[in-house]
């Protein structure tokens, strides 16, 4: 498996539940198309964790590196999330 880790904070005004629901729907769609093997969405809570890390962490796993390109080829990059 080839993992891809992304740390970020949501833009002001973006609701956490709406983001996580939308991201989950998007990633499940990629899995159905066999463009993504698995994923995990986590959130740093109560200020735990290193201060340089952002609030959210998404781990995407691809069976081969080519899946990464295929996953975002049709939908664009992070703006699709």
Residue pairs with C-beta under 8 A, 6 or more apart in sequence:
1 37
1 38
1 61
1 62
1 63
2 61
2 62
2 63
2 64
2 65
2 67
2 68
3 59
3 60
3 61
3 62
4 59
4 60
4 61
4 62
4 68
5 57
5 58
5 59
6 57
6 58
6 59
6 60
6 78
7 53
7 54
7 56
7 57
8 54
8 55
8 56
8 58
8 78
9 54
9 55
9 56
10 16
10 19
10 55
10 56
16 43
19 56
19 81
20 41
20 43
22 81
23 41
23 58
23 81
24 41
26 75
26 80
26 81
27 36
27 39
27 41
27 60
30 36
30 71
31 37
31 38
31 39
34 67
35 67
35 70
35 71
36 60
36 61
36 62
36 67
36 71
37 61
37 62
37 63
37 67
38 60
38 61
39 58
39 59
39 60
39 61
40 58
40 59
41 56
41 57
41 58
42 56
42 57
42 58
42 59
43 55
43 56
43 57
44 53
44 54
44 55
44 56
44 57
60 68
60 71
62 68
62 71
72 80
